[in-house]
Amino acid sequence: MDITVEELKERLDKGENLHFYDVREEHEYEEDNLGATLIPLGDFPDHVEELSPLKDEEVIVHCRSGARSGKAVAFLKAQGFSNARNVIGGILAYRELEESED
């Protein structure tokens, strides 16, 4: 099940401890990030073993627009992750939400 930027922002604002991953490239992450752990999509398969303790936990994944994170979530689900969630609209939608709140 996907997660909206509204829900994500509310949970980040509360300081909730999330299993939160960014699958963009390093240069994108350096320009702007939401505090997620960076694992570029191309490197994702190499990190499955370290993520495996989270198979039954909620894992939230985002990218720029939701496409790459959608692929990462599909990959995680294929590996047995029961609660992998894609951020709908990615960081672009998240920043738009922030701007609309100002």
C-alpha positions, -999 to 999 in steps of 0.1 A, spaced: 0 0 0 14 34 -10 17 64 14 7 99 7 30 129 12 5 143 37 8 112 59 45 111 55 49 148 64 27 144 95 47 114 107 81 131 100 68 163 118 59 142 148 95 128 148 83 93 143 112 68 139 106 54 103 124 28 82 127 54 54 148 51 23 156 74 -7 164 55 -40 176 86 -60 212 91 -70 238 106 -46 239 140 -64 201 143 -61 202 134 -24 230 160 -18 208 187 -35 177 180 -14 167 152 10 140 144 35 164 127 60 158 92 45 187 67 42 202 69 7 203 36 -13 203 44 -50 179 21 -69 208 4 -88 224 -5 -55 192 -17 -39 196 -55 -46 230 -53 -28 213 -41 4 185 -67 7 204 -87 33 209 -57 56 172 -48 51 159 -83 57 153 -78 95 126 -53 84 106 -78 63 76 -76 87 81 -39 95 68 -9 75 95 2 50 89 36 33 107 43 0 108 76 -20 125 91 -50 119 122 -71 85 114 -85 75 79 -73 87 59 -103 120 45 -90 106 40 -55 77 21 -71 103 -3 -86 121 -6 -53 89 -14 -35 80 -40 -61 114 -55 -56 111 -56 -18 77 -72 -20 91 -99 -43 118 -105 -16 90 -111 10 87 -76 25 51 -75 36 47 -37 43 69 -18 17 53 15 9 59 39 -20 56 77 -14 31 89 -40 46 117 -61 80 115 -44 100 145 -31 85 167 -58 50 162 -43 64 166 -7 80 199 -15 48 211 -32 28 202 -1 53 222 21 50 252 -2 12 251 -1 13 251 37 34 283 38 
